[in-house]
Amino acid sequence: MKSALKIAAGITALSALASTAHAQNSATATAAGSATIIQAISLVNNTGLQFGSIVKPSSGTGTVSIDSTTGTPTYSGGAVKGGSLPTGRATFTASGEGASTFSISMPSTFSLTSGTNSLVVTTSQSATTATLSGSIGATGSQTFGVGGTINVASTTPSAAYTGNLVVTVQYN
């Protein structure tokens, strides 16, 4: 009888092991969710890009450049300042979520026109990225400048030339 009990105990032990050896057919994990809400970015033009009055060269082509950082004009190739019209860089102020970085983009050129005549402005900018002042949770701002260069030939028709430069900012 002891042998029968030993055999029965062995069979019971083996069947207990066999029933716990099933493969797992599902698993569960949890992911955290998050969102950060920030203020919209905005851009305001403070001043336009002003080349002022330019006396064209008597021959050839002259150049007028407005520095994007200082707004200082530089004349070369026979082009000179004429009259008292102001010169200066364009300035813009971006506003939005404090301490946020943003990128500044614009075309490399734009046109100033008078009727069918045009001058091509090659743009330059004081920065391609910037950071808004202040801290997250508060409004911040940053001002930046845009300069440019134009070529004025002795054959450029005398006229007042105007045009529009489109500047875009976006959060990085």
Secondary structure, DSSP 8 states (H G I E B T S, - for coil): -HHHHHHHHHHHHHHHHHHT---------------------EEEEEE--B---EE--SSSEEEEEE-TTT--EEEETT-EE-SS---B-EEEEEEEETT-EEEEE--SEEEEEETTEEEEEEEEES-SEEE-SS-TTSEEEEEEEEEEEEEEETTS--S--B-----EEEE-
